[in-house]
Amino acid sequence: MNILADIRRLPEWNPAIFSVTTVDSLALVGKTYRIRAKLPGSPTITYDQISDDNVVWRVDGFQAHETGAWKLVPVADQKTEVAHTITHSGAIFRVLAGAFQTVPGLRLDRLQRRAEDGE
Protein backbone atom coordinates (compact mmCIF):
# COMPACT_ATOMS: atom_id res chain seq x y z
CA MET A 1 0.00 0.00 0.00
CA ASN A 2 2.85 2.42 0.71
CA ILE A 3 3.74 2.42 -2.97
CA LEU A 4 0.27 3.83 -3.76
CA ALA A 5 0.49 6.48 -1.05
CA ASP A 6 4.05 7.54 -1.97
CA ILE A 7 2.87 10.93 -3.22
CA ARG A 8 6.26 12.23 -4.37
CA ARG A 9 6.80 9.25 -6.67
CA LEU A 10 3.30 9.28 -8.16
CA PRO A 11 4.54 10.66 -11.52
CA GLU A 12 6.79 7.61 -11.97
CA TRP A 13 3.83 5.33 -12.64
CA ASN A 14 0.98 7.73 -13.42
CA PRO A 15 1.64 9.11 -16.92
CA ALA A 16 -0.97 11.87 -16.56
CA ILE A 17 0.86 13.51 -13.64
CA PHE A 18 4.16 15.29 -14.27
CA SER A 19 4.92 16.43 -10.71
CA VAL A 20 3.44 16.88 -7.23
CA THR A 21 4.16 19.84 -4.96
CA THR A 22 4.69 18.43 -1.47
CA VAL A 23 7.14 17.82 1.34
CA ASP A 24 5.13 14.75 2.45
CA SER A 25 6.61 11.38 1.57
CA LEU A 26 3.26 9.64 2.06
CA ALA A 27 -0.05 11.23 1.10
CA LEU A 28 -2.24 12.40 3.96
CA VAL A 29 -5.97 11.64 3.79
CA GLY A 30 -7.96 14.80 3.10
CA LYS A 31 -4.94 16.95 2.20
CA THR A 32 -5.05 18.61 -1.22
CA TYR A 33 -1.81 18.58 -3.25
CA ARG A 34 -1.04 20.76 -6.26
CA ILE A 35 0.04 18.80 -9.32
CA ARG A 36 1.30 19.47 -12.82
CA ALA A 37 -0.72 17.24 -15.09
CA LYS A 38 -2.16 16.79 -18.55
CA LEU A 39 -5.10 18.96 -17.50
CA PRO A 40 -5.83 22.66 -17.94
CA GLY A 41 -5.73 25.10 -15.05
CA SER A 42 -4.17 24.31 -11.67
CA PRO A 43 -5.14 20.70 -10.95
CA THR A 44 -4.98 19.10 -7.52
CA ILE A 45 -5.07 15.59 -6.08
CA THR A 46 -6.70 14.63 -2.78
CA TYR A 47 -6.56 11.17 -1.20
CA ASP A 48 -9.94 10.32 0.36
CA GLN A 49 -8.96 6.93 1.78
CA ILE A 50 -5.69 5.10 2.42
CA SER A 51 -5.86 1.67 4.02
CA ASP A 52 -4.18 -1.71 3.61
CA ASP A 53 -6.81 -2.86 1.14
CA ASN A 54 -8.16 0.31 -0.48
CA VAL A 55 -6.82 3.63 -1.78
CA VAL A 56 -9.18 6.28 -3.18
CA TRP A 57 -8.24 9.68 -4.57
CA ARG A 58 -9.69 12.59 -6.58
CA VAL A 59 -8.00 14.71 -9.22
CA ASP A 60 -9.72 18.03 -9.80
CA GLY A 61 -8.87 20.39 -12.64
CA PHE A 62 -10.63 22.96 -14.79
CA GLN A 63 -13.67 21.15 -16.25
CA ALA A 64 -12.01 17.79 -15.48
CA HIS A 65 -12.48 15.48 -12.49
CA GLU A 66 -11.20 11.95 -11.95
CA THR A 67 -11.93 9.62 -9.06
CA GLY A 68 -9.64 6.63 -8.82
CA ALA A 69 -9.66 3.59 -6.59
CA TRP A 70 -7.26 0.75 -5.94
CA LYS A 71 -8.54 -2.46 -4.34
CA LEU A 72 -5.83 -4.77 -2.96
CA VAL A 73 -6.46 -8.42 -2.06
CA PRO A 74 -3.64 -10.66 -0.76
CA VAL A 75 -3.75 -13.94 -2.70
CA ALA A 76 -0.51 -15.67 -1.64
CA ASP A 77 2.70 -15.07 0.24
CA GLN A 78 4.20 -11.86 -1.17
CA LYS A 79 1.49 -11.61 -3.86
CA THR A 80 -1.44 -9.23 -4.07
CA GLU A 81 -4.23 -8.96 -6.61
CA VAL A 82 -4.80 -5.33 -7.54
CA ALA A 83 -7.85 -3.82 -9.25
CA HIS A 84 -7.86 -0.20 -10.43
CA THR A 85 -10.95 1.75 -11.48
CA ILE A 86 -11.41 5.34 -12.59
CA THR A 87 -14.44 7.51 -13.22
CA HIS A 88 -14.41 10.84 -15.02
CA SER A 89 -16.65 13.87 -15.14
CA GLY A 90 -16.42 17.34 -16.62
CA ALA A 91 -16.31 18.71 -20.15
CA ILE A 92 -12.67 17.78 -20.83
CA PHE A 93 -13.23 14.10 -20.06
CA ARG A 94 -16.52 13.99 -21.98
CA VAL A 95 -14.70 15.15 -25.12
CA LEU A 96 -11.83 12.68 -24.61
CA ALA A 97 -13.87 9.79 -23.19
CA GLY A 98 -12.48 7.01 -25.39
CA ALA A 99 -8.87 8.02 -24.81
CA PHE A 100 -8.88 6.81 -21.21
CA GLN A 101 -9.99 3.19 -21.62
CA THR A 102 -6.43 1.84 -21.37
CA VAL A 103 -5.28 4.10 -18.50
CA PRO A 104 -5.95 1.65 -15.62
CA GLY A 105 -3.98 -1.11 -17.37
CA LEU A 106 -1.08 1.23 -18.12
CA ARG A 107 -0.94 2.40 -14.50
CA LEU A 108 -1.11 -1.20 -13.23
CA ASP A 109 1.76 -2.26 -15.51
CA ARG A 110 3.98 0.62 -14.37
CA LEU A 111 3.09 0.08 -10.73
CA GLN A 112 3.83 -3.65 -10.99
CA ARG A 113 7.27 -2.94 -12.49
CA ARG A 114 8.04 -0.52 -9.68
CA ALA A 115 6.91 -3.00 -7.01
CA GLU A 116 8.89 -5.86 -8.55
CA ASP A 117 12.01 -3.69 -8.74
CA GLY A 118 11.72 -3.38 -4.95
CA GLU A 119 11.43 0.37 -4.84
VMD Tcl script that builds the backbone (N, CA, C; Angstrom):
set m [mol new atoms 357]
animate dup $m
set s [atomselect $m all]
$s set {name element resname resid chain x y z} {
  {N N MET 1 A 0.818 -1.189 0.000}
  {CA C MET 1 A 0.000 0.000 0.000}
  {C C MET 1 A 0.859 1.249 0.000}
  {N N ASN 2 A 2.014 1.225 0.667}
  {CA C ASN 2 A 2.850 2.418 0.709}
  {C C ASN 2 A 3.223 2.920 -0.674}
  {N N ILE 3 A 3.386 2.011 -1.620}
  {CA C ILE 3 A 3.740 2.416 -2.971}
  {C C ILE 3 A 2.639 3.292 -3.583}
  {N N LEU 4 A 1.380 3.026 -3.248}
  {CA C LEU 4 A 0.267 3.827 -3.761}
  {C C LEU 4 A 0.149 5.171 -3.057}
  {N N ALA 5 A 0.588 5.241 -1.823}
  {CA C ALA 5 A 0.489 6.484 -1.049}
  {C C ALA 5 A 1.769 7.317 -1.118}
  {N N ASP 6 A 2.786 6.822 -1.823}
  {CA C ASP 6 A 4.053 7.544 -1.970}
  {C C ASP 6 A 3.838 8.706 -2.939}
  {N N ILE 7 A 3.342 9.800 -2.415}
  {CA C ILE 7 A 2.870 10.928 -3.216}
  {C C ILE 7 A 3.968 11.551 -4.078}
  {N N ARG 8 A 5.181 11.605 -3.593}
  {CA C ARG 8 A 6.257 12.233 -4.369}
  {C C ARG 8 A 6.650 11.411 -5.592}
  {N N ARG 9 A 6.417 10.109 -5.546}
  {CA C ARG 9 A 6.803 9.249 -6.668}
  {C C ARG 9 A 5.628 8.902 -7.584}
  {N N LEU 10 A 4.486 9.504 -7.338}
  {CA C LEU 10 A 3.296 9.277 -8.157}
  {C C LEU 10 A 3.564 9.455 -9.655}
  {N N PRO 11 A 4.298 10.489 -10.082}
  {CA C PRO 11 A 4.540 10.665 -11.520}
  {C C PRO 11 A 5.329 9.523 -12.177}
  {N N GLU 12 A 6.019 8.710 -11.398}
  {CA C GLU 12 A 6.793 7.607 -11.969}
  {C C GLU 12 A 5.911 6.534 -12.596}
  {N N TRP 13 A 4.699 6.366 -12.086}
  {CA C TRP 13 A 3.835 5.331 -12.636}
  {C C TRP 13 A 2.498 5.858 -13.135}
  {N N ASN 14 A 2.213 7.133 -12.909}
  {CA C ASN 14 A 0.981 7.735 -13.417}
  {C C ASN 14 A 1.348 8.706 -14.536}
  {N N PRO 15 A 1.177 8.295 -15.792}
  {CA C PRO 15 A 1.636 9.105 -16.917}
  {C C PRO 15 A 0.908 10.433 -17.090}
  {N N ALA 16 A -0.227 10.615 -16.440}
  {CA C ALA 16 A -0.972 11.871 -16.564}
  {C C ALA 16 A -0.459 12.944 -15.613}
  {N N ILE 17 A 0.366 12.556 -14.644}
  {CA C ILE 17 A 0.857 13.508 -13.641}
  {C C ILE 17 A 2.356 13.703 -13.833}
  {N N PHE 18 A 2.749 14.962 -14.039}
  {CA C PHE 18 A 4.160 15.294 -14.271}
  {C C PHE 18 A 4.912 15.530 -12.968}
  {N N SER 19 A 4.266 16.163 -11.994}
  {CA C SER 19 A 4.922 16.434 -10.711}
  {C C SER 19 A 3.871 16.736 -9.648}
  {N N VAL 20 A 4.293 16.594 -8.386}
  {CA C VAL 20 A 3.439 16.879 -7.231}
  {C C VAL 20 A 4.207 17.830 -6.326}
  {N N THR 21 A 3.545 18.892 -5.880}
  {CA C THR 21 A 4.165 19.839 -4.959}
  {C C THR 21 A 3.855 19.403 -3.536}
  {N N THR 22 A 4.888 18.890 -2.841}
  {CA C THR 22 A 4.694 18.427 -1.466}
  {C C THR 22 A 6.031 18.190 -0.773}
  {N N VAL 23 A 6.000 18.254 0.532}
  {CA C VAL 23 A 7.138 17.817 1.343}
  {C C VAL 23 A 6.815 16.469 1.991}
  {N N ASP 24 A 5.562 16.031 1.873}
  {CA C ASP 24 A 5.133 14.753 2.448}
  {C C ASP 24 A 5.694 13.596 1.624}
  {N N SER 25 A 6.181 12.571 2.296}
  {CA C SER 25 A 6.609 11.379 1.566}
  {C C SER 25 A 5.418 10.458 1.308}
  {N N LEU 26 A 4.491 10.398 2.248}
  {CA C LEU 26 A 3.256 9.644 2.063}
  {C C LEU 26 A 2.086 10.614 2.070}
  {N N ALA 27 A 1.129 10.372 1.182}
  {CA C ALA 27 A -0.047 11.234 1.103}
  {C C ALA 27 A -0.830 11.188 2.408}
  {N N LEU 28 A -1.396 12.309 2.768}
  {CA C LEU 28 A -2.241 12.401 3.955}
  {C C LEU 28 A -3.698 12.464 3.516}
  {N N VAL 29 A -4.548 11.664 4.138}
  {CA C VAL 29 A -5.967 11.642 3.793}
  {C C VAL 29 A -6.560 13.025 4.022}
  {N N GLY 30 A -7.272 13.516 3.006}
  {CA C GLY 30 A -7.956 14.797 3.100}
  {C C GLY 30 A -7.116 16.000 2.718}
  {N N LYS 31 A -5.812 15.830 2.572}
  {CA C LYS 31 A -4.944 16.952 2.202}
  {C C LYS 31 A -4.926 17.099 0.680}
  {N N THR 32 A -5.054 18.332 0.211}
  {CA C THR 32 A -5.045 18.611 -1.220}
  {C C THR 32 A -3.636 19.000 -1.650}
  {N N TYR 33 A -3.155 18.342 -2.715}
  {CA C TYR 33 A -1.813 18.585 -3.246}
  {C C TYR 33 A -1.910 19.187 -4.644}
  {N N ARG 34 A -1.110 20.200 -4.914}
  {CA C ARG 34 A -1.036 20.761 -6.264}
  {C C ARG 34 A -0.216 19.814 -7.135}
  {N N ILE 35 A -0.684 19.638 -8.370}
  {CA C ILE 35 A 0.038 18.796 -9.319}
  {C C ILE 35 A 0.200 19.525 -10.646}
  {N N ARG 36 A 1.198 19.112 -11.405}
  {CA C ARG 36 A 1.297 19.472 -12.821}
  {C C ARG 36 A 0.847 18.227 -13.562}
  {N N ALA 37 A -0.130 18.403 -14.432}
  {CA C ALA 37 A -0.719 17.238 -15.088}
  {C C ALA 37 A -1.175 17.601 -16.491}
  {N N LYS 38 A -1.625 16.588 -17.209}
  {CA C LYS 38 A -2.164 16.786 -18.552}
  {C C LYS 38 A -3.594 17.306 -18.467}
  {N N LEU 39 A -3.790 18.342 -17.681}
  {CA C LEU 39 A -5.102 18.960 -17.500}
  {C C LEU 39 A -4.927 20.470 -17.509}
  {N N PRO 40 A -5.926 21.197 -17.974}
  {CA C PRO 40 A -5.826 22.660 -17.943}
  {C C PRO 40 A -5.997 23.210 -16.526}
  {N N GLY 41 A -5.552 24.432 -16.341}
  {CA C GLY 41 A -5.731 25.098 -15.050}
  {C C GLY 41 A -4.682 24.676 -14.046}
  {N N SER 42 A -5.060 24.677 -12.785}
  {CA C SER 42 A -4.171 24.308 -11.672}
  {C C SER 42 A -4.740 23.083 -10.968}
  {N N PRO 43 A -4.530 21.895 -11.523}
  {CA C PRO 43 A -5.143 20.696 -10.955}
  {C C PRO 43 A -4.570 20.325 -9.587}
  {N N THR 44 A -5.375 19.581 -8.844}
  {CA C THR 44 A -4.983 19.100 -7.517}
  {C C THR 44 A -5.346 17.622 -7.391}
  {N N ILE 45 A -4.717 16.963 -6.424}
  {CA C ILE 45 A -5.075 15.589 -6.078}
  {C C ILE 45 A -5.306 15.533 -4.575}
  {N N THR 46 A -6.353 14.817 -4.183}
  {CA C THR 46 A -6.699 14.629 -2.775}
  {C C THR 46 A -6.968 13.146 -2.547}
  {N N TYR 47 A -6.303 12.565 -1.562}
  {CA C TYR 47 A -6.561 11.169 -1.203}
  {C C TYR 47 A -7.709 11.150 -0.194}
  {N N ASP 48 A -8.769 10.421 -0.521}
  {CA C ASP 48 A -9.937 10.323 0.355}
  {C C ASP 48 A -9.853 9.137 1.308}
  {N N GLN 49 A -9.101 8.108 0.927}
  {CA C GLN 49 A -8.960 6.926 1.781}
  {C C GLN 49 A -7.615 6.268 1.492}
  {N N ILE 50 A -6.923 5.881 2.545}
  {CA C ILE 50 A -5.691 5.103 2.418}
  {C C ILE 50 A -5.732 4.031 3.503}
  {N N SER 51 A -5.865 2.784 3.076}
  {CA C SER 51 A -5.856 1.667 4.024}
  {C C SER 51 A -5.069 0.521 3.400}
  {N N ASP 52 A -4.934 -0.568 4.131}
  {CA C ASP 52 A -4.177 -1.707 3.613}
  {C C ASP 52 A -4.824 -2.347 2.395}
  {N N ASP 53 A -6.142 -2.200 2.248}
  {CA C ASP 53 A -6.813 -2.864 1.137}
  {C C ASP 53 A -7.525 -1.929 0.165}
  {N N ASN 54 A -7.441 -0.616 0.383}
  {CA C ASN 54 A -8.159 0.312 -0.484}
  {C C ASN 54 A -7.497 1.687 -0.465}
  {N N VAL 55 A -7.315 2.258 -1.647}
  {CA C VAL 55 A -6.816 3.625 -1.776}
  {C C VAL 55 A -7.737 4.341 -2.756}
  {N N VAL 56 A -8.256 5.503 -2.343}
  {CA C VAL 56 A -9.176 6.278 -3.177}
  {C C VAL 56 A -8.677 7.713 -3.231}
  {N N TRP 57 A -8.667 8.293 -4.432}
  {CA C TRP 57 A -8.240 9.684 -4.574}
  {C C TRP 57 A -9.118 10.401 -5.585}
  {N N ARG 58 A -8.993 11.729 -5.602}
  {CA C ARG 58 A -9.685 12.588 -6.576}
  {C C ARG 58 A -8.669 13.528 -7.207}
  {N N VAL 59 A -8.746 13.680 -8.513}
  {CA C VAL 59 A -7.996 14.709 -9.224}
  {C C VAL 59 A -9.023 15.712 -9.719}
  {N N ASP 60 A -8.800 16.974 -9.387}
  {CA C ASP 60 A -9.716 18.033 -9.802}
  {C C ASP 60 A -8.953 19.078 -10.592}
  {N N GLY 61 A -9.444 19.356 -11.790}
  {CA C GLY 61 A -8.871 20.386 -12.643}
  {C C GLY 61 A -9.994 21.203 -13.255}
  {N N PHE 62 A -9.642 22.123 -14.121}
  {CA C PHE 62 A -10.635 22.957 -14.789}
  {C C PHE 62 A -11.464 22.090 -15.729}
  {N N GLN 63 A -12.743 21.932 -15.432}
  {CA C GLN 63 A -13.671 21.146 -16.253}
  {C C GLN 63 A -13.238 19.678 -16.397}
  {N N ALA 64 A -12.481 19.174 -15.416}
  {CA C ALA 64 A -12.006 17.792 -15.483}
  {C C ALA 64 A -11.854 17.236 -14.068}
  {N N HIS 65 A -12.523 16.110 -13.812}
  {CA C HIS 65 A -12.480 15.485 -12.488}
  {C C HIS 65 A -12.335 13.973 -12.661}
  {N N GLU 66 A -11.393 13.392 -11.930}
  {CA C GLU 66 A -11.195 11.945 -11.945}
  {C C GLU 66 A -11.247 11.432 -10.516}
  {N N THR 67 A -11.974 10.342 -10.326}
  {CA C THR 67 A -11.932 9.620 -9.063}
  {C C THR 67 A -11.319 8.264 -9.372}
  {N N GLY 68 A -10.318 7.900 -8.601}
  {CA C GLY 68 A -9.641 6.630 -8.822}
  {C C GLY 68 A -9.644 5.800 -7.557}
  {N N ALA 69 A -9.686 4.493 -7.734}
  {CA C ALA 69 A -9.664 3.586 -6.588}
  {C C ALA 69 A -8.778 2.394 -6.905}
  {N N TRP 70 A -8.075 1.953 -5.882}
  {CA C TRP 70 A -7.259 0.747 -5.938}
  {C C TRP 70 A -7.791 -0.206 -4.878}
  {N N LYS 71 A -8.088 -1.420 -5.269}
  {CA C LYS 71 A -8.536 -2.465 -4.341}
  {C C LYS 71 A -7.442 -3.522 -4.310}
  {N N LEU 72 A -6.932 -3.825 -3.115}
  {CA C LEU 72 A -5.832 -4.774 -2.956}
  {C C LEU 72 A -6.299 -5.987 -2.161}
  {N N VAL 73 A -6.063 -7.173 -2.712}
  {CA C VAL 73 A -6.465 -8.415 -2.057}
  {C C VAL 73 A -5.260 -9.362 -2.029}
  {N N PRO 74 A -4.735 -9.683 -0.835}
  {CA C PRO 74 A -3.639 -10.656 -0.757}
  {C C PRO 74 A -4.123 -12.019 -1.256}
  {N N VAL 75 A -3.351 -12.640 -2.153}
  {CA C VAL 75 A -3.747 -13.938 -2.705}
  {C C VAL 75 A -2.755 -15.044 -2.369}
  {N N ALA 76 A -1.539 -14.692 -2.007}
  {CA C ALA 76 A -0.514 -15.672 -1.639}
  {C C ALA 76 A 0.607 -14.930 -0.931}
  {N N ASP 77 A 1.554 -15.681 -0.423}
  {CA C ASP 77 A 2.698 -15.071 0.237}
  {C C ASP 77 A 3.410 -14.128 -0.734}
  {N N GLN 78 A 3.525 -12.883 -0.365}
  {CA C GLN 78 A 4.203 -11.857 -1.165}
  {C C GLN 78 A 3.502 -11.536 -2.483}
  {N N LYS 79 A 2.225 -11.919 -2.636}
  {CA C LYS 79 A 1.487 -11.614 -3.861}
  {C C LYS 79 A 0.161 -10.963 -3.503}
  {N N THR 80 A -0.198 -9.965 -4.293}
  {CA C THR 80 A -1.437 -9.230 -4.074}
  {C C THR 80 A -2.136 -9.020 -5.404}
  {N N GLU 81 A -3.432 -9.275 -5.430}
  {CA C GLU 81 A -4.235 -8.965 -6.609}
  {C C GLU 81 A -4.680 -7.518 -6.489}
  {N N VAL 82 A -4.491 -6.753 -7.567}
  {CA C VAL 82 A -4.797 -5.326 -7.540}
  {C C VAL 82 A -5.800 -5.003 -8.640}
  {N N ALA 83 A -6.873 -4.312 -8.278}
  {CA C ALA 83 A -7.847 -3.818 -9.250}
  {C C ALA 83 A -7.843 -2.295 -9.188}
  {N N HIS 84 A -7.894 -1.663 -10.351}
  {CA C HIS 84 A -7.864 -0.200 -10.428}
  {C C HIS 84 A -9.042 0.268 -11.267}
  {N N THR 85 A -9.821 1.178 -10.732}
  {CA C THR 85 A -10.946 1.746 -11.476}
  {C C THR 85 A -10.845 3.263 -11.460}
  {N N ILE 86 A -11.349 3.881 -12.524}
  {CA C ILE 86 A -11.407 5.340 -12.587}
  {C C ILE 86 A -12.763 5.759 -13.139}
  {N N THR 87 A -13.237 6.896 -12.663}
  {CA C THR 87 A -14.435 7.513 -13.224}
  {C C THR 87 A -14.108 8.968 -13.506}
  {N N HIS 88 A -14.678 9.470 -14.588}
  {CA C HIS 88 A -14.407 10.841 -15.016}
  {C C HIS 88 A -15.695 11.639 -15.120}
  {N N SER 89 A -15.561 12.939 -14.884}
  {CA C SER 89 A -16.654 13.872 -15.141}
  {C C SER 89 A -16.047 15.195 -15.573}
  {N N GLY 90 A -16.879 16.040 -16.134}
  {CA C GLY 90 A -16.416 17.335 -16.618}
  {C C GLY 90 A -16.279 17.345 -18.132}
  {N N ALA 91 A -16.313 18.541 -18.700}
  {CA C ALA 91 A -16.308 18.713 -20.152}
  {C C ALA 91 A -15.073 18.117 -20.825}
  {N N ILE 92 A -13.907 18.285 -20.226}
  {CA C ILE 92 A -12.671 17.777 -20.830}
  {C C ILE 92 A -12.754 16.265 -21.015}
  {N N PHE 93 A -13.167 15.556 -19.979}
  {CA C PHE 93 A -13.228 14.101 -20.063}
  {C C PHE 93 A -14.365 13.622 -20.959}
  {N N ARG 94 A -15.444 14.380 -21.065}
  {CA C ARG 94 A -16.518 13.989 -21.985}
  {C C ARG 94 A -16.015 14.018 -23.424}
  {N N VAL 95 A -15.232 15.024 -23.762}
  {CA C VAL 95 A -14.699 15.146 -25.118}
  {C C VAL 95 A -13.693 14.028 -25.412}
  {N N LEU 96 A -12.906 13.658 -24.421}
  {CA C LEU 96 A -11.831 12.678 -24.609}
  {C C LEU 96 A -12.171 11.297 -24.051}
  {N N ALA 97 A -13.431 10.999 -23.892}
  {CA C ALA 97 A -13.871 9.786 -23.185}
  {C C ALA 97 A -13.158 8.513 -23.640}
  {N N GLY 98 A -13.077 8.256 -24.902}
  {CA C GLY 98 A -12.481 7.014 -25.389}
  {C C GLY 98 A -10.989 6.901 -25.152}
  {N N ALA 99 A -10.329 8.016 -24.962}
  {CA C ALA 99 A -8.871 8.020 -24.813}
  {C C ALA 99 A -8.404 7.433 -23.489}
  {N N PHE 100 A -9.293 7.234 -22.546}
  {CA C PHE 100 A -8.883 6.811 -21.208}
  {C C PHE 100 A -9.175 5.346 -20.900}
  {N N GLN 101 A -9.635 4.588 -21.870}
  {CA C GLN 101 A -9.992 3.193 -21.622}
  {C C GLN 101 A -8.803 2.341 -21.205}
  {N N THR 102 A -7.612 2.658 -21.682}
  {CA C THR 102 A -6.433 1.845 -21.372}
  {C C THR 102 A -5.639 2.364 -20.174}
  {N N VAL 103 A -6.050 3.480 -19.592}
  {CA C VAL 103 A -5.283 4.095 -18.503}
  {C C VAL 103 A -5.117 3.170 -17.294}
  {N N PRO 104 A -6.166 2.522 -16.779}
  {CA C PRO 104 A -5.955 1.645 -15.618}
  {C C PRO 104 A -4.911 0.555 -15.884}
  {N N GLY 105 A -4.957 -0.067 -17.049}
  {CA C GLY 105 A -3.982 -1.106 -17.373}
  {C C GLY 105 A -2.564 -0.567 -17.446}
  {N N LEU 106 A -2.398 0.601 -18.032}
  {CA C LEU 106 A -1.081 1.231 -18.119}
  {C C LEU 106 A -0.537 1.538 -16.728}
  {N N ARG 107 A -1.374 2.096 -15.874}
  {CA C ARG 107 A -0.945 2.396 -14.505}
  {C C ARG 107 A -0.585 1.117 -13.748}
  {N N LEU 108 A -1.395 0.073 -13.910}
  {CA C LEU 108 A -1.109 -1.197 -13.231}
  {C C LEU 108 A 0.226 -1.782 -13.685}
  {N N ASP 109 A 0.494 -1.741 -14.993}
  {CA C ASP 109 A 1.763 -2.259 -15.507}
  {C C ASP 109 A 2.950 -1.506 -14.920}
  {N N ARG 110 A 2.882 -0.188 -14.908}
  {CA C ARG 110 A 3.979 0.618 -14.371}
  {C C ARG 110 A 4.150 0.390 -12.871}
  {N N LEU 111 A 3.041 0.307 -12.170}
  {CA C LEU 111 A 3.093 0.081 -10.726}
  {C C LEU 111 A 3.682 -1.298 -10.414}
  {N N GLN 112 A 3.290 -2.308 -11.193}
  {CA C GLN 112 A 3.829 -3.650 -10.986}
  {C C GLN 112 A 5.340 -3.661 -11.194}
  {N N ARG 113 A 5.822 -2.996 -12.250}
  {CA C ARG 113 A 7.270 -2.943 -12.487}
  {C C ARG 113 A 7.984 -2.285 -11.312}
  {N N ARG 114 A 7.416 -1.215 -10.803}
  {CA C ARG 114 A 8.043 -0.524 -9.676}
  {C C ARG 114 A 8.072 -1.418 -8.434}
  {N N ALA 115 A 6.968 -2.118 -8.175}
  {CA C ALA 115 A 6.906 -3.003 -7.009}
  {C C ALA 115 A 7.893 -4.165 -7.145}
  {N N GLU 116 A 7.987 -4.730 -8.333}
  {CA C GLU 116 A 8.888 -5.863 -8.545}
  {C C GLU 116 A 10.355 -5.451 -8.496}
  {N N ASP 117 A 10.639 -4.196 -8.822}
  {CA C ASP 117 A 12.012 -3.689 -8.735}
  {C C ASP 117 A 12.409 -3.406 -7.293}
  {N N GLY 118 A 11.440 -3.547 -6.374}
  {CA C GLY 118 A 11.717 -3.383 -4.953}
  {C C GLY 118 A 11.885 -1.953 -4.497}
  {N N GLU 119 A 11.294 -1.040 -5.223}
  {CA C GLU 119 A 11.434 0.374 -4.842}
  {C C GLU 119 A 10.288 0.832 -3.992}
}
mol reanalyze $m
mol bondsrecalc $m
mol representation Tube
mol addrep $m
